[in-house]
Amino acid sequence: MLNISGIQEGFVLDHIKAGMSLQLYHDLHLDKLDCTVAIIKNARSEKMGKKDIIKVECPVDALDLDILGFLDHNITVNVIQNDEIVEKRKLKLPKVIRNVIRCTNPRCITSIEQELTQIFVLTNPEKEVYRCKYCETKYKGKRI
């Protein structure tokens, strides 16, 4: 049996789709944090069959919940203090995301002006559709 010790203060990302933890690790820039990170891949789950888990020992403020909500709003964020779960945060799709996805329209101002912030607005929550704030192009899956 695998044993990974508890954490004093930090957060646990639970219910990650199996095999997606390393992608989340990079998208959330956890590699740039100076803290302990444990990635558990393909853990058994009654709900999901298999799942990934990420445990991070640092304040939850270091985590961008908007990016996480955009990447997978089904993930549960467990906030840990003194080795106990003190809060479970459910994620939702953010209304606005900045510098997570890039506009694919070659005529968009963001394609010409590289310094502009890439801003996408949630226009259809049911279908999870985001549109570029500048040109209204639909999000088609290209991350920054």
FENHUWO-V66711 format. One record per residue. N is the residue number from 0. RES is the residue in three letters. D_LAST is the distance of its C-alpha to the last C-alpha in whole Angstrom. Layout:
BEGIN
n = {N;N}
res = {RES;RES}
d_last = {D_LAST;D_LAST}
END
This chain:
BEGIN
n = {0;1;2;3;4;5;6;7;8;9;10;11;12;13;14;15;16;17;18;19;20;21;22;23;24;25;26;27;28;29;30;31;32;33;34;35;36;37;38;39;40;41;42;43;44;45;46;47;48;49;50;51;52;53;54;55;56;57;58;59;60;61;62;63;64;65;66;67;68;69;70;71;72;73;74;75;76;77;78;79;80;81;82;83;84;85;86;87;88;89;90;91;92;93;94;95;96;97;98;99;100;101;102;103;104;105;106;107;108;109;110;111;112;113;114;115;116;117;118;119;120;121;122;123;124;125;126;127;128;129;130;131;132;133;134;135;136;137;138;139;140;141;142;143}
res = {MET;LEU;ASN;ILE;SER;GLY;ILE;GLN;GLU;GLY;PHE;VAL;LEU;ASP;HIS;ILE;LYS;ALA;GLY;MET;SER;LEU;GLN;LEU;TYR;HIS;ASP;LEU;HIS;LEU;ASP;LYS;LEU;ASP;CYS;THR;VAL;ALA;ILE;ILE;LYS;ASN;ALA;ARG;SER;GLU;LYS;MET;GLY;LYS;LYS;ASP;ILE;ILE;LYS;VAL;GLU;CYS;PRO;VAL;ASP;ALA;LEU;ASP;LEU;ASP;ILE;LEU;GLY;PHE;LEU;ASP;HIS;ASN;ILE;THR;VAL;ASN;VAL;ILE;GLN;ASN;ASP;GLU;ILE;VAL;GLU;LYS;ARG;LYS;LEU;LYS;LEU;PRO;LYS;VAL;ILE;ARG;ASN;VAL;ILE;ARG;CYS;THR;ASN;PRO;ARG;CYS;ILE;THR;SER;ILE;GLU;GLN;GLU;LEU;THR;GLN;ILE;PHE;VAL;LEU;THR;ASN;PRO;GLU;LYS;GLU;VAL;TYR;ARG;CYS;LYS;TYR;CYS;GLU;THR;LYS;TYR;LYS;GLY;LYS;ARG;ILE}
d_last = {38;35;35;32;34;33;31;33;30;27;25;25;22;24;24;21;21;23;20;17;18;16;13;13;15;11;9;12;12;16;16;16;19;23;24;25;23;25;23;25;25;27;29;32;31;34;32;29;31;28;25;23;24;22;24;23;26;25;25;23;22;19;18;15;17;15;12;14;16;13;12;16;19;22;21;24;24;27;28;30;33;36;35;35;33;33;31;29;26;25;21;21;18;17;18;15;12;10;7;5;5;6;9;11;14;15;18;16;16;12;13;16;15;12;13;13;11;9;12;12;16;17;20;22;22;24;22;18;17;15;15;14;16;17;18;18;16;15;12;12;10;7;4;0}
END
